[in-house]
């Protein structure tokens, strides 16, 4: 309540214990920074480093879903996040039905315990203050991490790092000349790599063509059998 006595909530769980190694801690910090910046790509890369995706997962499609989710849930109260609108859930389910069908996700064991603890704490907090907005704290902490990361990066930067950064721009003119020479001599080739959406459309088209082919074969078989039946019947007469 407003004007009440300040307090701290201490959560003690005597259940199973999970450990947070240094690599996991680094990626958790990346997640906080990515959420603060609403960077879906960086967020997805951190999840991938933590082992949340199965081999062969379509990360580009996951990035699309993360972008939509960040835009929709940012700024909402904790109680709203715990009780989403069924219409909105249905809309998101329809939009990303392919992801839900493939379900290329997994939860590492240590995160099962961490998620359980976070779920209990968020439940307690929402009961104490349903109007609490968690994004203020996340954004504040994320900005601190961004400042720390920036200061650390500047402190470790050297002349070698700077030269390494500008070397591609220094090498640009010779590369352009080589490219022009290859184009003039006819040795320039272009390789096109379709994106995930194009591949899905191509796969759906192939499936439809396969079904059409089987339908045509089935119709041809039925027509042949009918003609053969009529031919034999006429011969008997």
N, C-alpha and C positions, 0 to 999 in steps of 0.2 A: 504494500500500500504506500501511497505517496506520503512522505514525511515520517515513515516508520523507521525503526531502528535498523541500521545496516547489519548485515549478517553474511556468513559464508556457508555454503552448502557443501558438506563433506560426505562423499559417497564411499562406502566400504562394502566390497563384495567378497564373500568368502567362498566363491565358486572356483571354477578352473582358472588357470593363470596363463596368459599369453605374453610373449616378449616382443618388444619393439626394437629390432636391431638398428644400427646406424643408417643403413641403406634405406630402410623403411621410413625412418625419421626424416631423412632428406627428401624422400618422395612425398611424405605428408606435408612438408613445408612447401614443396612445389604445388601441391594441390591447393593449399591455402592461397598461395600467390595467384594461381590460375583462376580460382573462384573470385578473388578480389578484382582481377583484371577482366574477368569474364572471357577468358581465353580457352575456348573449347578444345583446341588442338593441344595446347600444353597440358590441359587437364587429362585428356585421353592418353597422351604419352606417359604421364605419371602413373595412371591406372595400369597401363601396359607394363611398365617397369615393375610394378608391384605384383604382377601376375594375375590380374583380374580377367584377362581375355584368353580364350582358348586359341590354339594354333589355327591359323587361317582366318581369323576374325577380320571382317571388313571394317578397318579402322576409320576409313573415310566416311562410311555410313554412320558409324558411332559418333564421329565428330559432328555430323549433321544433327543427330539426336541430342547431343550435349548442348549444342548451340541453342536449339529450341527450348530445352529444359531450363538452361540458365536464364534465358530471356523471360520465361514464364514465371519462374519461382523467385526470382530476385526481388527482395524487398518485402516478401510476404511474412506474416507473423508465424510463430511456431505452431500455433493452434491451426492455422490455415494449412500449413504443410502437413500436419498430422491427419487432417480431414479434407482431402482434395475433392474438388467438384467432380461427381461421376461423369458429367457430360465432357468435361475437359479430359478426363482419363480415357474415355471412349474415343475422343478425337485424336489424342496422341497414339492410342493403340492402333487406330486405323492408319495413321500417317506412317508409323514405323512397324507395321505388321510383319514385314520381312525379317526385321531384327528379332522380334519376339518369337517368330517361327524358328529361326536358326538358333537363337539364344546362345551366342558365342561367349558366354560369361561364366566365371567361376569365382568363388570366394576363398582366398587362402585361409588356412586354419586360424592363424593368429588374428585375422581380421574378424573372424566369427566372434571371438571373445571381446575384441575392441568394440565391434558394432553392438553387441549385447549391452555393454557398459554404457555406451553413448545413448542407446535407446532408453535405458532406465533413467539416466540423468536428464535427458530431454523431456521424458514423461513427468518427472518430478518438477522440472522447471515450469512446464506448461500448466501444471496444477497450481503452482504457487503464483504464477503471473501469466495468464492466458494472452495478454497483450504484448508480451515481450517480443522484440524483433531481433533475431539472432544475427542478421546480416550486418548490423552496426558493429558488433564485436568482431565478426569475421573480417569485415573490411578494415577495421582499425588494426587488428593483429596482422593482416595481410600487408598493409602499407608499411608496418614496421619491418616485416620480413623483406619486403622489396628494397627498403632503404639499406638494411644490413647487407643484402646481396649486392646492391650497387656499390656500396663502400668497399666491400671485400673484393669485388672485381676490379675496382680502380686501384686498390692497394697492391694487387698481384700483377697489374699490367706492366709490361716492360717494353723497351724499344723493339725487341724481337717480335712481340705480340702485335705491336702497331704495324711493323713492316709486313708481317704475315697477313694482316688485314687489308693493307692497301696493295699487296702484290698482284691480286687478280686485276685491279684497275690499271696497273702499270703494264700488264701483259695483254691488255685488251687490243691495242692497235695491231700487233703482229698476228693475233688470232683472227682479227677481221680480215687482214690481208690473205691469210691462208684460206679462210672461208671463201673469199672472192675468187681465189685461184682455183679452188676445187669446183666452184660453180661454173667458171668459164671452161674448165677442162672436161666437164660432164661427170666428174667423180663425186659430186655431192649427192648424198642420199638422205632421205628424211624417213624416220621411223615414227609411226603414230601408235601411241599406247592408249587404248580406250580407257575411260574412267569407269568407276564401279557402276554408275547408273546405266551407261551404255552397255556394259556387259550383262546387266540384269535384263535390259530390254532385248538384247540379242538372244539371251537364254530363253526368255518367254516366247520370242518369235520362233526359235527352233522347236520349242515344245509344241507350239500351235501347228507348225508345218509337219511335225511328226504325226500329230493327231489327224491332220488333214490327209497325209499320205496313207495312214492306216484306214481311214474312212474310204478313200478312193479304192484301195486294194480290196476292202470288204465289199464295196458296191460292185467292183469288177468281178469278184468271186461269185456273188449272188447272181449277177447277170449271166455269167458263163454257165452256172449250174442250171438256170432257167432255160437257156438256149439248148443245153445238152438234153434236158428233160423233154423239151418239145420235139427235138430232132429224133430221139429214140421212140417217142410216142407215134410220130408220123411214119417211122420205118415199120413199126409193128402193124400199122394199118395196111 
